Amino acid sequence: VQLQASGGGYVQAGGSLRLSCAASGRAASSYIMGWFRQAPGKGREFVAASTPSLGNSIYADSAKGRFTISRDNAKNTVTLQMNSLKLEDTAAYYCAARAVGITVLSRAASQYKYWGQGTQVTVSS
């Protein structure tokens, strides 16, 4: 599967952005999908992930209550709605997919086999 992330940009603190990840090559409904982020000088950090049916989702503590992961399997897309953005949310955001057949959610980047390119989110004061 190939993943293409989009929707990043500049936003003031307290604002919102909606990131999208388009999957091609194989239906996104076959995969557990996740979002990660990486700020300059830092490691890749888990943000959110969901099962194909959205029956189960997990979030980083920093994202709970502010970010929502959703999926449109018909359109092969996964989105990350980010509200109440903070300066510390500034990072490159990546969508990722676990291998087909794996049904367990994970917060570990090493457990995701497929990655899209990053989309930059910059939050200013």
Salt bridges, closest charged atoms under 4 A:
GLU45 OE1 - ARG37 NE 2.86
ASP61 OD1 - LYS64 NZ 3.29
ASP89 OD1 - ARG37 NH1 2.82
ASP89 OD2 - ARG66 NH1 2.69
